[in-house]
Amino acid sequence: VMASMYAVYHGPEGLKKIAGRIHGLAQLLENGLKQIGIKQVNKHYFDTLKIEVADKNSIRQKAEGAGINFRYFGSNHVGISIDETTNVNDIENILKVFG
């Protein structure tokens, strides 16, 4: 019920605008990570990046210290999801964790 009301409230154009903004921020994050030499391994993505890292425990400590929550895979990969509450400052803060 909640998801349907969200869709009704925003309408088709509003949902497209939100989706475009989310994907744009995910692309911004991917490009920022590339610039500092960190690889995003998903061939296709919308809002979630899977990042290959040398030491996920170090990333976890930095992220938690900054109040940022990532997904940690069994391998040396970190998952980052972007949503409609994410903004450019959040992307900058995420990049600081990796930089």
N, C-alpha and C positions, 0 to 999 in steps of 0.2 A: 504494500500500500504506500509506504513511504517513497519508494523509488518512482512509482507512477505519479505521485503528487509532485515530486521534484521535476519530472519531465513535463507535466502539465503546467507548472508554474513558469518554467523557463521557455517552454515551447521549442519547436524544431530549430529555429535560428539561434536561440539562446544556447541550446545544447551544442550546436555546431561551433559556436563561438567559444564556449567553455572547453570543448574538446581540442580545438585548434590552439588555444592558449596553453593547455596542459602539454600537448605534444611539442609545442614550441619551446617550452621550458625544459622538457626532457632533452631536446636537441641542443639547447644552450648548455646544459650540463654535460652532455656527451662531448661537445666541442671544447669546453673548458678542460675536461679531463684529458682529451687528446693533446691539448697544448702543453700539459704537464707530463705527458708520456704515459698515461694510464689508459689501458685498453678496455673498451666496452665490448662484450662478446656476443650479445644478441644480434642475430642477423636482421631480424625485424622486431620492432617494438612500438608501443604507443606511449605508455606512461611509466614503464619500469625498465631500468637498466641493470644489467648484470656486469659487474666490474671485476676484472682480474687484478688481484693484488698480491704483492710478495708476502705481506704479513698482516693477515686480517685481524689478529689480536691487537696490534698496534693501532690499526684503524678503529677498531671497536673502542679502545680506551679514549682516543681523541674524540670520537663521535659522542660517546656517552658523556665525556667531560663538557662537550658543547651542547648537551641536551638534545642530540639528534639520534633518532632511532633508525637503524638499517636492518636488513635481513642478512644473516650470516649463514652461508652454505657450508657443508662439510668440507668442501675443497677451499682453495684460497680465492673465493669469490664473495662479493658483497652485492646485495640487491638494494636498489634505491627506487622507490616509487614516488611519482609526482602526482599531486591531485589539485583540486580547484582552490585549496587554501594555500598552495605553494606560491611564493613570489620570488622576484629576482634576488632579494636579500637572502632568502633561504638557499638559493643556488650558490651564491657567493660563500655562504657559511659552509655549505657542503664541500665546495672546492677547497676551502681552507683546511678542512679535515684531511684531504688527500695531498695538499700542497706542501 
